[in-house]
Amino acid sequence: MSVATRSEHDLIGDREVPLEAYWGVHTLRALENFPITGIPIGTSPYLVEALAGVKQAAAAANHDLGLLDDERHAAIRDACEEIRGGALRDQFVVDVIQGGAGTSTNMNANEVIANRALELMGHKKGEYDVLHPNEHVNLSQSTNDVYPTAVKIAVILATHDLLAAMQVLEDSFARKADEFHDVLKMGRTQLQDAVPMTLGQEFRTYSLMIAEDRARLSEAVLLLHEINLGATAIGTMLNAPAGYVASACGHLARLTGLPLESAVDLIEATQDCGAFVQLSGTLKRVAVKLSKICNDLRLLSSGPRAGLNEINLPAVQAGSSIMPGKVNPVIPEVVNQVAFQMIGHDVTVTMAAEAGQLQLNAFEPVICYSLSAGISRLREAVLVLATRCVDGITANAELLRAEVENSIGLVTALNPYIGYAAATEVAKEALATGRGVAELVLEHGLLPPAELEAILRPETLANLGPRARER
């Protein structure tokens, strides 16, 4: 069946565009030129919302300055409000990775907003003599200030959601730390027995690691609040009227609720991707720490009969198509993989930022995609780890205590009480016979039973107490 079309014109010539499409000829050419990932920008809700916000703020500034009449301003504003509310996401169709420094994304937004505004004015799509994507929706703007500004806002909003998810995981580990407060176990260095600690201390560490990364991420995202809206092509504000920069930035700050500020030097801000690199590096830090924690969880739960078997992860699915009863640590495993991908995204952001030339970085689309995809997947992974894994972890407390009492590492804790020489002899005998350290200490009369029992209490062995908690 043939699809009804309308004719649109651009620099290259005339093309037929589907009649019902809100996008136009510029978007059509981008669809043909960039069949790269198959992922349209409409799947990035924060980016679409940010683009509509930038266009709405620009229209308001142009209206303030008398460049846009009441009717066109109202139509553009209302179209942008609808899009910011979730409408027309399926019309943002260009690929997330594209040439042209984001021009195709900007024009996709211009065309969708223009055609929806035309409908609101009582006109047909494509009647650009009434309201034009470039002359009205893109008035006083360039892709080179619209796109970076929208990307920053999108990444800020996504990061806020990631920070909230990380708080959930931090709290989950903190609850487990309280639950396992006095569960005695052996600490390990280089996978060898070290000295006693508690499982609560181990899980408290994980909570603090997440808290530290939340703090660093909160600091890094602040750098994105400096925007270059009004810079136009290279930062010289060409075609932006006097007063536009302050007005547009002020309107955008009010629309988004973010403390946005106009960059002190718009030429510098238009070409510099340092804030993205900083954020990406911090996200890599988050990914590395998450992956390390998941490695620990998989190791601590290994077994159940031939591994450490210190903790039990929730059984969330069958682990094998051939081995009955096998359960795998699939939640930590999926978080590991998300972390690996984020580390790769950081390399991409680094290279894309480095590749910028002169007054513009043409590679911000892949920066936008890498950050957006990485943040989104980290957020989901963090929530899954908290709710599908950490919340349901249980401890094998009796096994853990038995391992402490049988571990050669226990002699280190007993050294202040029985002396180095006696502790060395006990360690040698324990290794030779396979007997427990505590058993040998009692057998040789090195400590009375009551004193040994007091020493073996978790608060003594693991240095629990007010001062330890303060540290």
Number of C-alpha atoms within 10 A of each C-alpha: 3 4 8 10 13 15 13 16 13 11 6 9 8 11 17 14 22 16 16 13 16 24 28 29 24 24 27 18 15 21 18 10 13 16 15 13 10 13 15 20 22 19 15 20 18 21 26 26 25 27 27 26 25 28 27 27 25 31 29 25 27 24 16 17 15 10 16 19 14 12 12 22 23 19 22 29 23 17 26 30 18 16 23 21 13 13 14 17 19 13 18 23 22 30 26 25 26 23 17 16 20 24 21 27 29 24 24 26 28 27 28 27 30 32 28 25 28 23 17 16 16 9 15 16 22 26 14 18 7 13 22 21 23 17 14 23 28 21 19 25 24 23 21 28 23 27 26 26 25 25 26 22 26 22 25 23 19 22 24 16 16 23 21 15 21 25 19 18 24 24 19 21 25 20 18 23 22 14 15 20 20 19 20 28 29 24 19 13 9 6 7 10 16 17 20 26 24 25 27 22 24 17 24 21 17 23 22 15 16 23 18 14 20 22 11 16 23 17 13 21 21 14 16 22 19 18 24 29 35 31 30 23 19 20 22 14 22 14 15 18 14 10 13 22 21 15 19 24 25 18 20 27 18 13 15 16 9 13 13 20 17 19 18 11 12 21 19 16 24 25 21 19 23 15 19 25 23 20 26 28 21 21 27 22 19 24 25 17 17 25 21 15 20 20 15 14 22 21 16 18 21 19 17 14 7 7 11 15 19 23 22 21 25 18 17 13 11 13 15 11 8 7 9 9 10 14 17 20 21 20 23 27 17 16 24 21 14 23 26 15 19 27 20 15 24 25 17 19 26 19 14 19 23 15 12 16 12 9 16 20 21 20 23 26 25 21 24 25 23 23 27 23 18 24 23 17 18 25 22 16 23 25 20 18 23 21 14 18 21 23 17 14 16 16 19 14 17 13 15 21 19 14 20 25 21 18 24 25 21 24 24 18 18 21 14 10 16 15 13 14 10 17 23 16 13 23 21 14 16 19 15 9 8 12 17 21 25 24 14 16 20 13 11 10 9 17 17 11 14 9 10 16 11 12 16 21 14 20 17 14 21 23 15 17 11 8 8 10 9 6 5
